[in-house]
C-alpha cells in the first residue's frame, strides 16, 4: 500500500512481515528489546497492523490480513 507520511518526514520504504497474530508478534518484539511505534491497529478492510522498531532502531511493520 501507499500511505502519506508527515510533511516533515523524508521518503522511505517500510517493510511489512505477514504474521498470524499481530499482538503476539509485537509482544515478541518488545520481549527481545524492541519498541512499539504504532500499536496493533485494525484497518477499515479488517486487516490489522503494527509498526515496531528493533533494538538497532530499524522500524518494520507486522501485518495480518483479514479472512476475506
C-alpha positions as CSV (number, residue, x, y, z in Angstrom):
1,X,0.0,0.0,0.0
2,X,1.0,3.6,-0.3
3,X,0.2,5.9,2.7
4,X,1.0,9.6,3.2
5,X,3.9,10.4,5.5
6,X,4.0,13.5,7.7
7,X,5.2,16.5,5.6
8,X,8.5,16.8,7.6
9,X,9.3,13.1,7.0
10,X,11.9,12.1,4.4
11,X,10.8,9.5,1.8
12,X,11.2,5.9,3.0
13,X,10.2,2.3,2.4
14,X,8.5,0.3,5.2
15,X,9.0,-3.5,5.2
16,X,6.0,-5.5,6.4
17,X,6.1,-9.0,7.7
18,X,2.9,-11.2,7.4
19,X,2.1,-12.8,10.8
20,X,-0.7,-14.9,12.2
21,X,-1.1,-12.8,15.4
22,X,-0.1,-9.1,15.4
23,X,-0.4,-8.7,19.2
24,X,1.8,-11.8,19.8
25,X,4.4,-10.5,17.3
26,X,4.5,-7.1,19.0
27,X,4.9,-8.8,22.4
28,X,7.9,-10.8,21.0
29,X,9.5,-7.7,19.6
30,X,9.3,-5.9,22.9
31,X,10.5,-9.0,24.8
32,X,13.6,-9.0,22.6
33,X,14.4,-5.3,23.3
34,X,12.4,-3.6,20.5
35,X,9.8,-0.9,20.9
36,X,6.3,-0.1,19.5
37,X,5.8,2.9,17.3
38,X,2.2,2.2,16.3
39,X,0.4,-0.4,18.4
40,X,-1.8,-3.1,16.8
41,X,-4.4,-1.3,14.9
42,X,-7.4,-2.5,12.8
43,X,-7.7,-1.2,9.3
44,X,-11.0,-0.3,7.6
45,X,-10.9,-3.5,5.5
46,X,-10.5,-5.8,8.5
47,X,-6.7,-6.2,8.2
48,X,-4.5,-5.4,11.3
49,X,-1.0,-3.9,11.5
50,X,1.5,-2.5,13.9
51,X,4.8,-0.7,13.4
52,X,7.7,-1.7,15.6
53,X,11.4,-0.9,16.0
54,X,14.1,-3.5,16.6
55,X,16.8,-2.9,19.2
56,X,19.1,-1.4,16.5
57,X,16.5,1.2,15.6
58,X,15.2,-0.2,12.4
59,X,11.4,0.0,12.0
60,X,9.2,-2.5,10.3
61,X,5.6,-3.5,10.2
62,X,3.8,-6.7,11.3
63,X,0.6,-7.4,9.4
64,X,-2.3,-9.8,9.4
65,X,-4.7,-9.9,6.5
66,X,-8.4,-10.5,7.3
67,X,-10.1,-13.7,6.1
68,X,-11.9,-12.3,3.0
